[in-house]
Amino acid sequence: MNNLKLGVDVVSAHNLMPKDGQGSSSAFVELYFDGQKFRTTIKEKDLNPVWNESFYFNISDPSNLHYLTLDVYIYNNTKATNSRSFLGKVSLTGTSFVPYSDAVVLHYPVEKRGIFSRVRGELGLKVYITDDPSIKSSIPVPSVESTHKDASLTHDQTVPNPVPTGSEKAEARHTFHHLPNPNHPQHQHQSFPVAVHQATKYGVDEMKSEPQPPKLVRMYSSSPAQPVDFALKETSPFLGGGQVVRGRVIRSDKTASTYDLVEQMQFLFVRVVKARELPAMDVTGSLDPYVEVKIGNYKGVTKHMEKKQNPEWNVVFAFSRDRMQASVLEVVVKDKDLVKDDFVGRARFDLNEVPMRVPPDSPLAPEWYRLEDKKGEKIKGELMLAVWIGTQADEAFPDAWHSDSATPVDSSAAASTLIRSKVYHAPRLWYVRVNIIEAQDLVPTEKNRFPDVYVKVHIGNQVMKTKTVQARSLTTLWNEDLLFVAAEPFEDHLILSVEDRVGPGKDEILGRVIIPLSTVDRRADDRMIHSRWYNLEKPIAVDVDQLKKEKFSSRLHLQVCLDGGYHVLDESTHYSSDLRPTAKQLWKPSIGVLELGILNAVGLHPMKTRDGKGTSDTYCVAKYGHKWIRTRTIVDNLCPRYNEQYTWEVFDPATVLTVGVFDNSQLGEKGSNGNKDLKIGKVRIRISTLETGRVYTHSYPLLVLHPSGVKKMGELHMAIRFSCTSFVNMLYIYSRPLLPKMHYVRPFSVMQLDMLRHQAVNIVAARLGRAEPPLRKEVVEYMSDVDSHLWSMRRSKANFFRLMSIFSGLFAVGKWFGDICMWRNPITTVLVHVLFLMLVCFPELILPTVFLYMFLIGVWNFRYRPRYPPHMNTRISQADAVHPDELDEEFDTFPTSRSPELVRLRYDRLRSVAGRIQTVVGDVATQGERVQSLLSWRDPRATAIFVTFCLVAALVLYVTPFQVIAALAGFYMMRHPRFRYRLPSAPINFFRRLPARTDSML
């Protein structure tokens, strides 16, 4: 039976519109969901009613939950006429429903029902999904059909009020029983995660859908200043079993699996399942069997099973057909021995007789094969195997042992966990806000002095202190806000210790409070959190493991909450891949899907030496949102072929996908945890610069800045496609604030953001480092641009020249006007004089002419629009001609190690101040570049919106008197504060989403 229910806690409302003619209202709430209707009690004469009532709806079809809507209406009850009037409504879609553990009370602004409705105020709701079988559904209010008809009335219409009163009202509120839906007699047995959120299939499963023939876009570099060797290059890969011819995919193999963004690769798969009745090989009768799968120079080995004649392995081996040097596959069973392993038996297969498997065919059934001795005669013992030829679309591909991921010498597959492709999910991060108000009845160790008291707070490795206050009375006041970052699941506790500064370097603990983060209140807006008094526990033992504590009368007054209305920044703000708040119930539906095919890399530089020659063991990491992916490691290859495809959901086009290439330093005998994976280069792609539905195939140069200068470490070939699922929602996103509401209502300072971002990166690196195989800390920091805020003379010069390039247009206009004044071209000068005279005589034509001119420029620039995503530009980054001394400064340690102590302090202070100046200059340049991108078609949707606006504005201004426009603009700029909002306006939100040249910065 389906026990899934939607729980709605109607908490309170405030600042409602008075509707009873006496400056008040008698409010009640009606809820509609999935054909069911519930109603709260009536709060008489109260504009700020508090209900705290819970209701539970049946969910008839969990798979259809995302398409359902919860409608909440607030009405005023009028006893005299037994009618009701509309006070506001709130509508919530199924995509915002979260589990009970993630639900918090959120105050929603009430909405109008019609254009003539007059509403105000907010309604506090807590909406969640539960599958607790002990919870019974609420009794619905009868006559749902008539109530829905009532909901269609305008605000000034009234209808008879069927709200029960007295005992009827209490019975309807407190009696619960289960009501099955007659339309669905057979309840679906679906687990809760499937009902709440349609899980996205990652990895190779995404490659099996049948796509439409993609449109291909050729990429060329449009910047003549960029060196040719560092520019994008055209590629013609085989995608989805077909070759690229003149921008289209001509499918040559219709039976091939549909890898529409990667080249098809064939592998020989061997699944070793188990064996039975293996013969004993020594006098003791014991057997430690293992299987060796060998073809040509490559072999894979299973682990040995101690003293088992019927072992089970269930291991899959994958051999790339491009590297096969033999036509016979040998599967040999051996007995592990101290001196020399004994031969037990083998099975041989001719590759010409191996069947081909094409998904979505079912997996090949394994068979029992009789073992043979070295002479080819049948012996006792059988081995269960399955042998087939498939592609990377095969289900066995991700967890298989790969021949191209292990050298012929290293055939033991001991490091198989370090070379496999994996998908990682970064933890969900929360801001922890700790407001330390006061302490009472502190007991110092020395009775003859006033203690100098402060509070030290730490969560994991994060430690912060309040200011030191001298306690001259029973109450010590701080009233300080401290901010931390925590990740789910909450493993660390919030520990607060009140300490007394007895002397320099000597502090004594007066008391301690330990608060589990799982018990802390969560909020998704700026509602007030109730403060609590906590009793301080005084440690009396030195041994921390066996710490004994005693209670005494000291107390600490705190406000602690988990702020879920913010987006926890764990990457550079210029390259953010996710802008959603922490609280899941604030998430909006996705607007599209981003598909990435990592094809191959060419011309890589050797990163290590093996067998006397330079080589590399490379893998790729891609990061977007909470999802990180890691391809398999291709060992001993300077031109590796990955051909792996991954998919992400896109919630905001103003986000950036980052792809990095690294050398795996954990393989081989010399590999250890102390070795760092070396960076080879990375690529950034802003989603808003991609046209929807197009496939971008190109080769990106991998550029890295070294102490000796910028170097090209190779090229990475990728295929990218952004598909839009809701074009209207995507255009609507351009008018929304870039960050969640709380960033504008209660903003953080720049210093706080830098500190919190540093903590967030450390937490993400620690969590991803605990996976198998781990994503190492240096990889996470490089992908997150953890050092982007540090001082660099090169970056400061680059930002300055970016700023100068913005003003180059004004300089060009000034030079052109100078030429006009000098009559260098008489015809042009006469035309300018005529135009100037017309605008002076008809000033109302100035603005229409400007907008029409920008519209024409935008339409004209459409044919020159960029046909490729932006990439690293060494000339913009000032990396191609940087001075060696500046590079030495950039790669210097922080603090510096190049000078004595006094100079070091001054130097570090200079670098810190210059880093702030660098950021300010970069932000100014970013604003100017966004102005340039309005008509450049860098973001095709934004330019289309702006060009359309210019046309409409030109037409409106042509028919509207200029004086009217000027008056309206002036009154709007000087409008009363009551008509102003704390959130940015739609034009500002649109402007902040425009792309800039930060994507091209190294």
VEXZA-544623 format. One record per residue (C-alpha): residue in one letter; x, y negated, z negated. Coordinates in steps of 0.25 Angstrom, whole numbers, plus 5000, padded with zeros to 4 digits. Example, Ala and Ser with C-alpha at 12.3 -4.5 7.8 and 13.67 -1.06 7.14 Angstrom:
2
a504950184969s505550044971
//
This chain:
1002
m500050005000n500549865003n500749794990l501349664996k500649534991l500849384993g500949324979v500649174978d500749094965v500048964966v500848884956s500448734956a500148614964h500548474962n500148334967l498848384974m497948284981p496748234973k495448274979d494348264968g494248114969q494748094955g496248104958s496348254956s496048394962s495548524957a496548614965f496548764968v497248844978e496848944989l497749044995y497549115008f498449235013d498149355022g496649335022q496649325006k496249204998f496549164984r496249044975t496848984963t496048924951i495648774951k496448674944e495548564940k495948414941d497448444944l498348384955n499448474950p498848604947v499548734942w498948864945n500048974943e499149074950s499649194958f498949264970y499249394977f498849414992n498849554999i499849555011s499049645021d500149655031p501649635026s502149635040n501249515043l501649435031h502549335038y501349295047l500449265035t500149135029l499849095014d498848975014v498748905001y497648795000i497448694988y496048644986n495348544977n494048604970t492948504969k491948554959a490848454962t490648494976n491148634974s492148604986r493648594988s494548504995f495948535002l497248494994g498248565003k498848695008v500148775009s500348875019l501548985018t501949085029g502349225026t503749195029s503949115016f503449235007v504549284999p504649394988y504249364974s505749354969d506049244980a504749164977v504749034970v503648924968l503648834979h502848704980y502348684994p501848544999v500348565002e499948545017k498848485024r497748565030g497348465041i497748335046f496848255037s497148335024r497748255012v498548335003r499748324994g500548404984e501248544983l500748684979g501748774971l501648924976k502449044974v502249144986y502849284986i502749424991t502649534981d502449684982d502149714968p501049824967s500649774954i500149644959k498749644964s498149554974s497249434970i495749434972p495549344985v494549234985p493249284993s492849225007v494149205013e493549165026s492749055021t493949005013h494748995026k493648915032d493748825021a495248805023s494948745037l494248625031t494848495031h495248425018d494048345016q493048455018t492548535006v491948675004p491348744993n492348794983p492248944980v493248934969p492849024957t492848964943g492849014929s492949164928e492849194943k494049114945a494849184934e494449324940a494849284954r496149234949h496549354940t495949474946f496849554955h496649674963h497249734976l496449704989p496849785001n496749725015p495649795023n496349755036h497549835032p497149965026q498550025028h499549945020q500949935026h502049995018q503049885020s504149835010f504149695004p505349645012v504749685025a503449615022v504049485017h505149465027q505349535041a506749585040t507649545051k508349655058y509849625059g510949685066v510849785077d509349805075e509149665081m509749705094k508749805097s507549715101e507249705116p507649555120q507249475131p508349455142p509149335135k509449205141l510949175141v511649045140r513049025145m513948945135y514948845140s515748735132s515248595135s516348525127p517548495136a518348465124q518248605119p519448685123v519048795133d519648905125f518748865113a517448845121l516248945123k516349045134e515349115143t515049255140s514349365148p514049475139f513249595141l511949575132g510949675130g511449775140g511549675151q512549575157v512449425157v512249375171r511949225174g511449205160r510449325160v510649465154i510449575165r510149705158s510949815164d510549925154k509149925150t509350045141a510349965133s509949925119t509549775119y510749705113d510349575119l511449485112v512649585112e513349675122q512949815121m514049915116q513950065116f514450155104l514550295102f513850325089v514150455080r513250475068v513850575059v512750625050k513150755042a513750895043r513351025038e514051165035l515451105037p516551215035a517451205023m518951175027d519751225015v519751345005t518951264994g517751245004s517651095002l517451005013d517650845014p517150825028y517150695036v516850665051e517750605061v517050545073k518150525084i518050475099g519450435105n520250345097y519150315087k518550395076g517650375064v517750455051t516650475040k516950485026h517250625020m516250695012e516850775000k516550924999k515350925008q515051025019n513750955022p514150805022e513350685027w513950555033n512950485042v513950395048v513950335062f515150305071a515050205083f516150215094s516150105104r516150155118d517050045123r518150105114m517950255117q519150325123a518550465123s517350545128v517250645117l516750615103e517250705091v516550715078v517550785068v517250845054k518450845045d518750885031k519450785023d520750835017l521950775010v522950815020k522250835033d520750835036d520250965041f519450975054v518051035052g517351025065r516950925076a515950885086r516250835100f515350745109d515550705124l515250555125n514550575138e513450655131v513150565120p511750505121m511450355121r510550295111v509850155114p509050095103p507950095099d508050245101s508050325088p509350365082l510050485088a509750615079p510950675074e511250825077w512050935071y513350975079r514051095076l515551075073e516751125082d518151165078k519351115085k519151225096g517751185099e517151305092k515851285083i516051295068k515251285056g514751155052e513851045059l513850895060m512650805062l512950695072a512250595081v513050535093w512550435102i512950315111g512250175107t512450025106q512549925094a511049925094d511150065087e510650075073a511950145069f512850035074p512949945062d513350055052a514250135061w515750155061h516250085073s517450125082d517649975086s517749935071a518850035067t520150055073p520550195078v521550205067d520550165056s519550285058s519150305044a518050195044a518550155030a518250015033s516950035040t516149945030l517049825034i516849835049r515349865051s514349755055k513449705044v512349605041y512449525028h511349435021a511949325013p511249304999r510149214997l510749094989w510049004979y510448874972v510348884957r510048754950v510448744936n509948624928i510648614915i509848524906e510248534892a510748624880q510248624866d510848664853l512248694858v513148754847p514648704849t515748794843e516348674836k515448604826n516248474825r516148424840f515148394850p515248494861d515548454876v514548544883y514348584897v513648704904k514348794914v513448864924h513948984933i513349074942g514349184947n515549104952q514848964952v515148884939m514648744936k514648654924t513848534919k514448414913t514948414899v514048354889q514448324874a513348384865r513048284855s511648334852l510848464852t510448444867t511548434878l511048374891w511548404905n510448404915e511348454926d511048534939l511948644943l511848714956f512348854960v512148954971a511649094968a511249214978e510249324978p510249424971f510649344959e511749414953d512449304945h511849244932l511749094929i512649074917l512648944909s513648914898v513648794889e515048764886d515748674876r517048604881v517848614868g519148564874p519948554888g519748694894k519048754882d517548774883e516648854874i515348914878l514148874869g513148964876r512749034889v511549064897i511449174908i510249154917p510049264928l509749194941s508649294945t507849234933v508049084938d506849014944r506848994959r506248874966a506048834981d505848684979d506148574969r505048614958m505448594944i506148714937h505748734922s506948724913r507248824902w508048834889y509048944889n509648994876l511148994876e511949124873k513249104866p514349204869i515049254857a515949364864v517149344872d516949474881v516049434892d515649574895q515149594881l514649454878k513849444866k512849334865e512049264854k510849174855f510849044848s510048914849s510748834860r509948824873l510148774887h509048704895l509148734910q508348724924v508848844933c508248874946l508548944960d508348834970g507848904983g507348784990y508748754995h509648815006v510948864999l512048815009d513048925010e513648875023s514048745029t512848655031h513248635046y513248775049s512048825040s511448955045d510248945036l509448835030r508348905023p508048885008t508348994998a506949024994k506349115005q504949065004l505448935010w505949005022k505348975035p505149075047s506249095056i506249015069g507149115077v508149225078l509649215081e510349325088l511849345088g512649445096i514049445093l514749505105n516249505104a517449425102v518649415111g520049355110l520149375095h521449335089p522149455081m521949435066k522849555061t523849645066r523649795067d524549905073g525449785078k524449715086g523449595083t522049635081s520749595074d519549665066t518449565069y517049545065c515949435066v515149375055a513849295059k513049215049y511749155050g510749125038h510849235027k511249345037w512749365040i513149475050r514549545052t514849625064r515749745064t517249735063i517949765077v519249815073d520549795081n519949715092l520149575097c518949575106p517849645097r516549675102y515449665092n514149655100e513249645087q511949565087y511249495075t510049415072w509649305063e508349235060v508449085062f507648985053d508348855057p508948815070a509948725063t510748845058v512148905062l512549045065t514049075062v514749185068g516249215063v517249315067f518249375057d519349475056n519149595046s520349595037q519749705028l520149825038g521349915038e522349955027k522749805025g521349755024s520849725010n519849635003g520949535001n521049505016k520149405022d519449415035l520049325045k519149225052i519149225067g518149115070k516649085070v515549025078r514348945074i513048935082r511948835078i510548895081s509948765085t510948755097l510448885103e509248885113t508248985109g508149115117r509549105124v510649195122y512049125120t513249205125h514549145123s515949165117y516349075105p517749045102l518249085088l518948955083v519648955070l520548845064h521848895059p523048815052s523648815066g522448755073v521148805080k521248945086k520349025095m520249165088g519349225099e517949215105l516649275100h515549315110m514149305105a512749305110i511749215102r510249195104f509249115096s507749155097c506649065092t505449135086s504649005083f505048885092v504048795084n504648825071m506048805076l505648665081y504948635068i506248675061y506948555067s506048455059r506248525045p507348495035l508648565038l508748615023p507648655014k506848555006m507648564993h508948515000y508148375002v507348374989r508448404980p509748394988f511148444983s512348354984v513448384994m514348434982q513348524977l513048584991d514548604994m514748674980l513448764982r513848794996h515248844991q514548934981a513548984991v514649025001n515349104989i514049174985v513749215000a515249265002a515149344989r513849414993l514249445007g515649495002r514949604994a514249665007e514849785014p515649745022p515849615015l515849475022r517049425016k517149285009e518049225020v517049265030v515849205023e516649075020y517049055035m515649085040s515048985030d516148875033v516448865018d517648765020s516848675030h516848555019l518348555017w519148435022s519848455035m520448345043r520148415056r518648425053s518648275048k519248235062a518248325069n517048265062f517548125064f517648145079r516248205079l515848075073m516547995084s515948085095i514548045090f514847895091s515447915105g514147895111l513947765104f515347725109a514947765123v513747685122g514547565118k515547585129w514347595139f513747465134g515147395135d515147445149i513747385151c514247255145m515447245154w514547275167r515447395171n514247445178p513347335183i512247425187t512147495173t512347355166v511147295174l510247415171v510647405156h510247255156v508947295162l508647405152f509047315141l508147205145m506947305146l507247355132v507247205127c505947175134f505347305130p505947355117e504847455115l505547535126i506847555118l506447675110p505747745121t506947725130v507947775120f507047905117l506847925132y508247905135m508648015125f507548105130l508148095144i509548115139g509148235131v508448295144w509648265152n510548335142f509748455142r510548505155y511848485147r511348555134p512348645127r512148785132y512948855120p512948845105p514048755099h515348815096m516648775089n517348655095t518848635092r518848495098i517648455090s518348515077q519648445080a520348585079d521048585092a522048465089v522048465074h523348435067p524148545060d524248455047e522648445047l522548595049d523448615037e522548525029e521348595034f521848735030d522548685017t521948745004f521048664996p521548614987t522748584995s524148654993r524948565002s525348454991p525548424977e524548414966l524148264967v524148264982r523348384982l522248324974r522248204983y522248284995d521048374990r520248244987l520548195001r520048315007s518848324999v518448185002a518748195017g517948325017r516748245013i517048135024q517148245034t515848305030v515148165031v515748135045g515348275050d513948245045v513848115052a514448175065t513348285064q512248185063g512748115076e512948245083r511548285080v511048155086q511848195099s511248335098l509848275100l509948275115s511148375117w510248495117r511248565107d509948605100p508948625111r507748625102a508148495095t508448425108a507148465114i506448415102f507148275102v507048255117t505548285116f505448185105c506148085113l505148095124v503948085115a504547965108a504847905121l503447915126v502847875112l503747755112y503347715126v501947695122t502047645108p502447505105f503847485100q503347395088v502447515083i503647615083a504547515076a503447485066l503247635063a504647665062g504947555053f503747585044y504247735044m505647695040m505047615028r503947705024h503647725009p504347825001r503047894999f503047935013r504547985013y504948135011r506148195005l506348285017p506948235029s506048205041a505948285053p506848195062i507948215052n507748365051f507748375066f509048295066r509748375056r509548505064l510248455076p511548525079a512848455078r514248485082t514548545068d514348675075s515648655083m516548615072l517648715068
//
